[in-house]
Amino acid sequence: MYVLVAPCIQNPARRARGITTDEDLRYFRRAMERCRRFSIEMVPLPCPETIYLGADRSPGSFVERLATDEFAALLDRLEAEIRAVIRDRGEPPLAIVGVDSSPTCGVNATYYSSEKQPGRGAFLARFLEIPAIDVKEFARYRVYLAAPLFSEAEQTYNLALRELLEAHLFDVYLPQEVGDTSHTRCREEHRDIFAQHTAALRDVDTVVAVIDGADADSGTSWEMGYAHALGKKVVALRTDFRVVGHHERVNLMLEESARVVTRKEDLPRALGSPLPASG
């Protein structure tokens, strides 16, 4: 299992002078952590801009510096090299992990001219048959699973959700497995449980919340609100067909603070899974 990656993710020195921020570096590190966590090999793409313009270069658009016959010929050669790598491996990559805004390795946006425009960069555009994901999205893989955890049925369902998400390369924090049990639910332990879960909520990228039932579980609702206040992405799963009003499947404050899906199979796509959709 491997991904093709923009080379600057592993070596930021290959980026144009002065454009890399501390936030960029955090995302690059997280992307590499995800690959290590799930044993995904990172196969670096060549950097067309470095080859053509040199490592020490100022920022610029495709039109300003790269719209030449010589650069087009370079892209032809590099494309052939990468396609040979894919053939030799005998299977396509899971995805290409690119860097948005790059004139060559952008995924959703690229500086083709002086104005950023939607679409892939010039190099990634040559591999349209391979899914591509921006490094910032790929780096968001840590999930807190907020859900009722009091009965055997609830705990079994939570384990199934974790299995589904881990199959899509998400690392899942599951409260029922980190000390929150009937044995620790005594007053002396409450403060520690609260501190552990709130620390996890601050650390993750996304909260997945199960909001089934006539009314959503109170602890889950609190965790959703806390995550929303922190600016975290919240994806809620409601498979319950009951509704609470003409325009509400569940409490409107929960709906408005989250993206709501109605099948567990839709969770990976809602989270931005790098794997193909199924189910």
Secondary structure, 3 states (H helix, E strand, C coil): CEEEECHHHHCHHHCCCCCCCHHHHHHHHHHHHHHHHCCCEEEECCCHHHHHHCCCCCCCCHHHHCCCHHHHHHHHHHHHHHHHHHHHHCCCCCCEEECCECCCCCCCEECCCCCCEECCCCCHHHHCCCCEEEHHHHCCCEEEEECCCCCHHHHHHHHHHHHHHHHCCCEEECHHHCCCCCCCCCHHHHHHHHHHHHHHHHHCCEEEEECCCCCCCHHHHHHHHHHHHCCCEEEEECCCCCCCCCCCCCCHHHHHCCEEECCHHHHHHHHCCCCCCCC
